[in-house]
Amino acid sequence: MAQVVNSTLHKAANLITINKGSADGIEPEMAVVNSRGVVGVVYLTSAHYSIVMPLLNVNSRISCRLKQSDYFGTLEWKRGDSRSTYAVGVPRHAKVKSGDIVETNGYSDIFPPGVPIGKVSNIGDSEDGMSYSLKVNIFTNFETLRDVSIITNYSNPERRSLEDEAQTAEQGEE
């Protein structure tokens, strides 16, 4: 358990500072959650503090899925509203309705599958019209956020090494 000691909510690149760091076993790319769901990802650490990139950061990208149907997309924040974000890239053939739960899909080494993110509040088209852009009311209240937990043992080094090797080989063929 860690406490939020500083945060911003109304910048493009919001950050959160927590009072746990590398001396506590915290490393970059660890998941940060609270009792309601996803908060963000550890970005930087010092011995006793860490900087977290929250969902409310234009550079944040978190793999997500619709709990009811398993269709997936990417969570992106588009600035302005600290209570909502967007699930983009959800296929147009996905059956989706307001109120559907959005959660992590486990496609990364950061978040395990099934961590709650929020509920769909609006269904729109992506900019290119090829997929949905779902407005998601997030469960975490960043305005009152104080206590967070860090998921410290989810990363799979073997999987990451293999995927990095495949990516390097793929770039060599271009």
Residue pairs with C-beta under 8 A, 6 or more apart in sequence:
1 147
1 148
1 149
2 18
2 19
2 20
2 24
2 26
2 50
2 147
2 148
2 149
2 150
3 18
3 19
3 146
3 147
3 148
4 16
4 17
4 18
4 145
4 146
4 147
4 148
5 17
5 18
5 19
5 49
6 16
6 17
7 14
7 15
7 16
7 17
7 54
7 142
7 145
8 14
8 15
8 16
9 56
9 82
9 142
9 143
10 82
12 57
12 58
12 79
13 57
13 58
13 59
14 54
14 56
14 57
15 43
15 51
15 52
15 53
15 54
15 57
16 32
16 39
16 40
16 51
16 52
16 54
16 145
17 49
17 50
17 51
17 52
18 32
18 49
18 50
18 52
18 148
18 150
19 48
19 49
20 26
20 48
20 49
20 50
20 150
21 45
21 46
21 47
21 48
21 49
21 50
22 45
22 46
22 47
23 47
23 48
24 48
25 152
26 42
26 45
26 50
26 150
26 152
27 42
27 45
27 152
28 42
28 43
28 44
28 45
29 41
29 42
29 109
29 110
29 155
30 41
30 42
30 110
30 150
30 151
30 152
30 154
30 155
31 38
31 41
31 42
31 110
31 111
31 112
31 115
31 150
31 151
31 154
32 38
32 39
32 40
32 41
32 42
32 52
32 54
32 148
32 149
32 150
32 151
33 39
33 115
33 148
33 149
33 150
33 151
34 140
34 145
34 147
34 148
34 149
35 147
36 116
36 139
36 140
36 141
37 103
37 115
37 116
37 117
37 118
37 138
37 139
37 140
38 55
38 62
38 104
38 111
38 115
38 116
38 117
38 138
38 139
38 140
39 52
39 54
39 55
39 140
39 142
39 145
39 148
40 52
40 53
40 54
40 55
40 57
40 60
41 52
41 53
41 60
41 62
41 110
42 50
42 51
42 52
42 53
42 150
43 50
43 51
43 52
43 53
44 50
44 51
45 51
50 150
52 148
53 59
53 60
54 60
54 142
55 62
55 75
55 77
55 85
55 117
55 138
55 140
55 142
56 77
56 82
56 85
56 142
57 77
58 76
58 77
58 78
58 79
60 75
60 76
60 77
61 74
61 75
61 76
62 74
62 75
62 104
62 108
62 110
62 111
62 117
63 72
63 74
63 75
63 104
63 105
63 106
63 107
63 108
63 111
64 72
64 73
64 74
64 75
64 87
64 102
64 103
64 104
64 105
64 117
65 71
65 72
65 73
65 102
65 103
65 104
65 105
65 113
66 72
66 87
66 90
66 94
66 96
66 100
66 101
66 102
66 120
67 100
67 101
67 102
67 103
67 114
68 95
68 100
68 101
69 94
69 95
69 96
69 100
70 105
71 90
71 91
71 94
71 96
72 89
72 90
72 105
72 107
73 87
73 88
73 89
73 90
73 131
73 132
73 134
74 87
74 88
74 89
75 85
75 86
75 87
75 88
75 102
75 117
75 136
76 85
76 86
76 88
77 85
77 86
78 85
78 86
82 142
82 143
83 137
83 138
83 141
84 118
84 121
84 135
84 136
84 137
84 138
85 117
85 118
85 135
85 136
85 138
86 133
86 134
86 135
86 136
87 102
87 120
87 132
87 133
87 134
87 136
88 126
88 131
88 132
88 133
88 134
89 126
89 131
90 96
90 131
90 132
90 133
90 134
91 131
91 132
92 130
92 131
92 132
94 132
96 120
96 123
96 132
96 134
97 120
97 123
98 119
98 120
98 121
98 122
98 123
99 119
99 120
100 119
100 120
101 116
101 118
101 119
101 120
102 116
102 117
102 118
102 119
102 120
102 134
102 136
103 113
103 114
103 115
103 116
103 117
104 111
104 112
104 113
104 114
104 115
104 117
105 113
106 112
106 113
106 114
109 154
109 155
109 156
109 159
109 160
110 151
110 154
110 155
111 151
111 154
112 151
112 154
116 139
117 136
117 138
117 139
118 136
118 137
118 138
118 139
119 136
119 137
119 139
120 134
120 135
120 136
121 135
121 136
121 137
122 134
122 135
123 132
123 134
123 135
124 132
124 133
124 134
124 135
125 131
125 132
125 133
126 132
126 133
127 133
